[in-house]
Amino acid sequence: MKAPIAIHTFKTLSLTAIMSLIASCSSQSTDNSKPSKASENPWANAYNEQSKERFIPVELFTGATWDGKHELKLAPVENTACAQAIGRNRPCDKYHLTGPFTAKNQSKIAWVGEEIKYYKRTFSTPRGGPVESHFTVNNSKDGLVRVYDKRKRWGERRYDGLGSKFPLGYWKQGEVRHYKTRAGIRIEILELNGPDNCLTFRWTIGEGRNRNDDNVYTFCPGRGFSEFRHYE
């Protein structure tokens, strides 16, 4: 009678061990589960499908790697973007972006204090020649704005930082914002979160009647400035 008891006890212990092993494996499977889509691609965490709202970081403009944090910061970058001019039969134009650099604040951007950080962007086109522009976060903290520009067309210019050239922060699909500058600036979101999480918006200055006063720009993660066309 003792042998069957011993066998029964052995079977009971083995079943307990098996159940414990299964539980352990299940726990490990949970701990080592695949990362979420947002952690694999931080850009997937930028857009809210329900509210149709997106956080636009500085890194979308610069083409730098983004950590997914909803913060506006000027991180070090050195990048060359290749932007295709739609409707023009020529290779893409190369835009070189470096920075940030620091200079005395000569704008009306009050929140930065006496010194201002900016990115320097340079490029050249057959028609316009070499261009150098300095970009920083604007006074309303909802866009990047030029604070300095130098080109053959008008020489050197400095700007007050109250306008915008590129939307930043939280924007919604189709949203339009106006900036009170000397000529007036308007930004309209045409495609907030397109293929590959690219952003397309319309930028208009004044009535948009002159050349390059009414343009459509596309910026993509990891690339920065990707496409340009005149609005029609």
Backbone hydrogen bonds in HBPLUS format (Angstrom, degrees):
<---DONOR---> <-ACCEPTOR-->    atom                        ^
c    i                          cat <-CA-CA->   ^        H-A-AA   ^      H-
h    n   atom  resd res      DA  || num        DHA   H-A  angle D-A-AA Bond
n    s   type  num  typ     dist DA aas  dist angle  dist       angle   num
A0006-ALA N   A0002-LYS O   2.99 MM   4  6.32 156.4  2.05 154.5 161.3     1
A0007-ILE N   A0003-ALA O   2.94 MM   4  6.23 159.6  1.98 158.0 163.8     2
A0008-HIS N   A0004-PRO O   2.86 MM   4  6.02 159.0  1.90 147.4 153.3     3
A0009-THR N   A0005-ILE O   2.88 MM   4  6.12 153.7  1.95 147.1 154.4     4
A0010-PHE N   A0006-ALA O   2.99 MM   4  6.23 154.5  2.05 146.2 152.9     5
A0011-LYS N   A0007-ILE O   2.99 MM   4  6.27 156.6  2.05 151.7 157.3     6
A0012-THR N   A0008-HIS O   3.00 MM   4  6.24 154.3  2.07 144.7 151.8     7
A0013-LEU N   A0009-THR O   3.03 MM   4  6.26 160.2  2.07 151.1 155.6     8
A0014-SER N   A0010-PHE O   3.02 MM   4  6.18 154.8  2.08 144.5 151.7     9
A0015-LEU N   A0011-LYS O   3.04 MM   4  6.25 156.1  2.10 147.4 153.0    10
A0016-THR N   A0012-THR O   3.09 MM   4  6.34 155.0  2.15 144.9 151.7    11
A0017-ALA N   A0013-LEU O   2.95 MM   4  6.19 156.3  2.01 147.8 154.3    12
A0018-ILE N   A0014-SER O   2.92 MM   4  6.14 155.0  1.98 147.1 153.9    13
A0019-MET N   A0015-LEU O   2.95 MM   4  6.18 163.6  1.98 150.0 153.8    14
A0020-SER N   A0016-THR O   2.94 MM   4  6.14 154.5  2.01 145.6 153.0    15
A0021-LEU N   A0017-ALA O   2.88 MM   4  6.12 150.9  1.97 145.2 153.3    16
A0022-ILE N   A0018-ILE O   2.90 MM   4  6.21 155.6  1.96 151.4 157.9    17
A0023-ALA N   A0019-MET O   3.01 MM   4  6.25 160.3  2.05 147.5 152.3    18
A0024-SER N   A0020-SER O   2.95 MM   4  6.16 152.5  2.03 143.5 151.4    19
A0025-CYS N   A0021-LEU O   2.93 MM   4  6.18 158.5  1.98 149.7 154.9    20
A0026-SER N   A0022-ILE O   2.91 MM   4  6.13 154.6  1.98 147.2 154.7    21
A0027-SER N   A0023-ALA O   2.97 MM   4  6.19 151.4  2.05 144.1 151.4    22
A0028-GLN N   A0024-SER O   2.99 MM   4  6.28 156.4  2.04 147.3 153.6    23
A0029-SER N   A0025-CYS O   2.88 MM   4  6.09 151.8  1.96 145.9 153.9    24
A0030-THR N   A0026-SER O   3.10 MM   4  6.37 147.3  2.22 141.6 149.4    25
A0031-ASP N   A0027-SER O   3.01 MM   4  6.29 158.4  2.05 148.4 154.1    26
A0032-ASN N   A0028-GLN O   2.91 MM   4  6.01 150.4  2.00 148.2 155.8    27
A0033-SER N   A0030-THR O   3.41 MM   3  5.18 157.8  2.47 105.8 103.9    28
A0039-SER N   A0036-SER O   3.13 MM   3  5.28 122.1  2.48  97.9 111.6    29
A0040-GLU N   A0036-SER O   3.01 MM   4  6.30 150.6  2.10 151.3 159.9    30
A0041-ASN N   A0037-LYS O   2.91 MM   4  5.99 157.7  1.96 147.3 153.6    31
A0044-ALA N   A0041-ASN O   2.91 MM   3  5.68 156.1  1.97 124.4 130.7    32
A0045-ASN N   A0042-PRO O   3.05 MM   3  5.39 149.6  2.14 106.8 115.8    33
A0046-ALA N   A0043-TRP O   3.16 MM   3  5.15 161.8  2.20 102.6 107.5    34
A0055-PHE N   A0046-ALA O   2.85 MM   9  5.11 155.8  1.91 139.2 146.3    35
A0048-ASN N   A0053-GLU O   2.75 MM   5  5.31 169.9  1.76 168.8 172.4    36
A0052-LYS N   A0048-ASN O   2.80 MM   4  5.51 128.2  2.07 145.9 159.7    37
A0173-GLN N   A0052-LYS O   3.08 MM 121  5.89 151.7  2.16 162.6 170.6    38
A0054-ARG N   A0171-TRP O   2.83 MM 117  5.55 161.8  1.86 163.8 169.9    39
A0171-TRP N   A0054-ARG O   3.00 MM 117  5.55 158.3  2.05 153.7 158.9    40
A0056-ILE N   A0169-GLY O   2.74 MM 113  4.89 159.5  1.79 128.9 135.2    41
A0169-GLY N   A0056-ILE O   2.89 MM 113  4.89 152.7  1.97 144.9 138.7    42
A0060-LEU N   A0057-PRO O   3.21 MM   3  5.80 160.0  2.25 112.7 117.9    43
A0061-PHE N   A0058-VAL O   2.91 MM   3  5.46 135.6  2.11 114.4 125.7    44
A0062-THR N   A0058-VAL O   3.14 MM   4  6.51 156.9  2.19 147.5 154.6    45
A0063-GLY N   A0059-GLU O   2.87 MM   4  5.49 146.2  1.98 135.5 142.6    46
A0071-GLU N   A0069-LYS O   2.82 MM   2  5.50 135.4  2.02 105.1  91.2    47
A0077-VAL N   A0099-GLY O   2.93 MM  22  5.74 158.4  1.98 155.0 153.8    48
A0079-ASN N   A0097-LEU O   2.87 MM  18  5.25 160.6  1.91 152.7 159.2    49
A0097-LEU N   A0079-ASN O   2.76 MM  18  5.25 170.0  1.77 167.1 169.5    50
A0081-ALA N   A0095-TYR O   2.83 MM  14  5.04 157.6  1.88 149.5 147.9    51
A0095-TYR N   A0081-ALA O   2.78 MM  14  5.04 162.4  1.81 148.0 154.3    52
A0083-ALA N   A0093-ASP O   2.90 MM  10  5.32 151.3  1.98 164.2 156.4    53
A0093-ASP N   A0083-ALA O   2.87 MM  10  5.32 152.9  1.94 156.2 147.2    54
A0084-GLN N   A0226-SER O   3.03 MM 142  6.24 161.2  2.07 131.8 126.6    55
A0228-PHE N   A0084-GLN O   2.95 MM 144  6.15 150.5  2.03 159.5 153.5    56
A0088-ARG N   A0085-ALA O   3.24 MM   3  5.77 153.2  2.31 136.0 135.2    57
A0086-ILE N   A0228-PHE O   2.79 MM 142  6.05 157.3  1.84 170.6 177.9    58
A0090-ARG N   A0088-ARG O   2.94 MM   2  5.74 130.9  2.19 106.9  92.3    59
A0096-HIS N   A0122-THR O   2.88 MM  26  5.24 165.2  1.90 164.8 161.9    60
A0122-THR N   A0096-HIS O   2.90 MM  26  5.24 153.7  1.97 145.1 153.5    61
A0098-THR N   A0120-LYS O   3.03 MM  22  5.45 156.4  2.09 148.3 155.6    62
A0120-LYS N   A0098-THR O   2.90 MM  22  5.45 164.8  1.92 161.1 165.2    63
A0101-PHE N   A0118-TYR O   2.76 MM  17  5.37 157.5  1.81 154.0 159.8    64
A0118-TYR N   A0101-PHE O   2.92 MM  17  5.37 148.7  2.02 141.9 150.7    65
A0103-ALA N   A0116-ILE O   2.98 MM  13  5.48 153.9  2.05 149.3 157.6    66
A0116-ILE N   A0103-ALA O   2.81 MM  13  5.48 164.8  1.84 160.5 165.4    67
A0105-ASN N   A0114-GLU O   2.75 MM   9  5.26 169.7  1.76 144.3 140.7    68
A0108-LYS N   A0160-ASP O   2.71 MM  52  4.97 165.2  1.73 129.4 134.5    69
A0113-GLY N   A0110-ALA O   3.39 MM   3  6.04 156.7  2.45 117.4 122.5    70
A0119-TYR N   A0135-PHE O   2.81 MM  16  5.15 155.6  1.87 146.1 153.4    71
A0135-PHE N   A0119-TYR O   2.88 MM  16  5.15 156.0  1.93 143.6 151.6    72
A0121-ARG N   A0133-SER O   2.81 MM  12  5.25 169.8  1.82 160.6 163.9    73
A0133-SER N   A0121-ARG O   2.87 MM  12  5.25 160.8  1.91 153.3 159.8    74
A0123-PHE N   A0131-VAL O   3.09 MM   8  5.42 150.5  2.18 144.5 151.8    75
A0131-VAL N   A0123-PHE O   2.74 MM   8  5.42 149.6  1.83 170.3 169.6    76
A0125-THR N   A0129-GLY O   3.25 MM   4  5.03 152.0  2.34 115.2 117.9    77
A0129-GLY N   A0125-THR O   2.80 MM   4  5.03 150.8  1.89 140.6 144.7    78
A0132-GLU N   A0150-LYS O   2.97 MM  18  5.21 158.8  2.02 149.3 155.7    79
A0150-LYS N   A0132-GLU O   2.81 MM  18  5.21 148.0  1.92 152.6 160.9    80
A0134-HIS N   A0148-TYR O   2.91 MM  14  5.09 156.2  1.97 143.2 143.3    81
A0147-VAL N   A0134-HIS O   2.90 MM  13  5.72 156.2  1.95 150.0 157.1    82
A0136-THR N   A0145-VAL O   3.04 MM   9  5.61 152.0  2.12 148.4 155.9    83
A0145-VAL N   A0136-THR O   2.79 MM   9  5.61 160.4  1.83 161.9 167.0    84
A0138-ASN N   A0143-GLY O   2.82 MM   5  5.67 170.7  1.83 160.6 160.9    85
A0141-LYS N   A0138-ASN O   3.20 MM   3  5.22 157.7  2.25 103.2 109.7    86
A0139-ASN N   A0161-GLY O   3.03 MM  22  5.99 159.7  2.08 169.3 168.0    87
A0168-LEU N   A0142-ASP O   2.90 MM  26  4.64 162.4  1.93 111.0 107.7    88
A0144-LEU N   A0166-PHE O   2.74 MM  22  5.03 149.8  1.83 142.8 153.2    89
A0165-LYS N   A0144-LEU O   2.60 MM  21  5.63 160.4  1.64 164.2 162.6    90
A0166-PHE N   A0144-LEU O   3.15 MM  22  5.03 137.0  2.35 141.3 143.0    91
A0159-TYR N   A0147-VAL O   3.09 MM  12  4.51 161.1  2.12 107.9 111.2    92
A0149-ASP N   A0157-ARG O   2.87 MM   8  5.20 146.8  1.98 151.7 154.6    93
A0157-ARG N   A0149-ASP O   2.75 MM   8  5.20 143.0  1.89 154.9 164.2    94
A0151-ARG N   A0155-GLY O   3.15 MM   4  5.12 152.9  2.22 123.6 128.9    95
A0155-GLY N   A0151-ARG O   2.76 MM   4  5.12 139.6  1.92 160.8 166.1    96
A0175-GLU N   A0172-LYS O   3.01 MM   3  5.33 162.4  2.04 131.7 132.0    97
A0189-ILE N   A0175-GLU O   2.95 MM  14  5.51 162.1  1.98 157.3 163.0    98
A0177-ARG N   A0187-ILE O   2.95 MM  10  5.45 156.1  2.01 151.8 159.6    99
A0187-ILE N   A0177-ARG O   2.98 MM  10  5.45 161.9  2.01 156.2 162.1   100
A0179-TYR N   A0185-ILE O   2.80 MM   6  5.05 156.5  1.86 152.0 154.6   101
A0181-THR N   A0179-TYR O   3.00 MM   2  5.92 119.4  2.38 111.8  95.4   102
A0185-ILE N   A0179-TYR O   3.14 MM   6  5.05 165.7  2.16 142.8 146.5   103
A0206-GLY N   A0184-GLY O   2.75 MM  22  5.08 167.0  1.76 151.7 156.4   104
A0186-ARG N   A0204-THR O   2.82 MM  18  5.11 156.9  1.88 154.3 158.9   105
A0204-THR N   A0186-ARG O   2.90 MM  18  5.11 164.0  1.92 156.0 159.2   106
A0188-GLU N   A0202-ARG O   2.96 MM  14  5.07 158.4  2.01 144.2 150.8   107
A0202-ARG N   A0188-GLU O   2.77 MM  14  5.07 163.3  1.80 152.6 157.6   108
A0190-LEU N   A0200-THR O   2.97 MM  10  5.58 142.0  2.12 135.0 145.2   109
A0191-GLU N   A0200-THR O   2.97 MM   9  4.93 166.0  1.99 143.8 142.1   110
A0200-THR N   A0191-GLU O   2.93 MM   9  4.93 163.2  1.95 142.4 146.5   111
A0194-GLY N   A0198-CYS O   2.84 MM   4  5.01 154.9  1.91 162.3 155.9   112
A0197-ASN N   A0194-GLY O   2.96 MM   3  5.19 127.9  2.24 145.2 139.2   113
A0198-CYS N   A0195-PRO O   3.25 MM   3  5.91 157.0  2.31 114.9 119.8   114
A0199-LEU N   A0219-PHE O   2.82 MM  20  5.30 164.4  1.85 160.1 164.3   115
A0219-PHE N   A0199-LEU O   2.86 MM  20  5.30 154.6  1.93 150.6 158.6   116
A0201-PHE N   A0217-TYR O   3.00 MM  16  5.61 153.2  2.07 154.2 162.2   117
A0217-TYR N   A0201-PHE O   2.93 MM  16  5.61 159.6  1.97 165.0 167.9   118
A0203-TRP N   A0215-ASN O   2.82 MM  12  5.41 165.8  1.84 161.4 166.3   119
A0215-ASN N   A0203-TRP O   2.94 MM  12  5.41 152.5  2.01 160.3 158.6   120
A0205-ILE N   A0213-ASP O   2.83 MM   8  5.23 157.9  1.88 151.6 155.5   121
A0208-GLY N   A0205-ILE O   3.09 MM   3  5.54 144.2  2.22 137.8 137.1   122
A0213-ASP N   A0210-ASN O   3.10 MM   3  5.40 147.9  2.21 136.5 131.0   123
A0231-TYR N   A0214-ASP O   2.99 MM  17  5.77 175.9  1.99 140.3 141.4   124
A0216-VAL N   A0229-ARG O   2.76 MM  13  5.31 164.7  1.78 166.2 167.0   125
A0229-ARG N   A0216-VAL O   3.05 MM  13  5.31 143.6  2.19 148.1 155.2   126
A0218-THR N   A0227-GLU O   2.97 MM   9  4.94 149.9  2.06 144.4 141.0   127
A0226-SER N   A0218-THR O   2.84 MM   8  5.58 167.2  1.86 161.1 158.9   128
A0227-GLU N   A0218-THR O   3.28 MM   9  4.94 151.8  2.36 134.9 133.6   129
A0220-CYS N   A0224-GLY O   2.94 MM   4  5.19 155.6  2.00 139.1 140.1   130
A0223-ARG N   A0220-CYS O   3.12 MM   3  5.48 158.6  2.16 130.0 133.3   131
A0224-GLY N   A0220-CYS O   2.80 MM   4  5.19 166.3  1.82 165.5 160.8   132
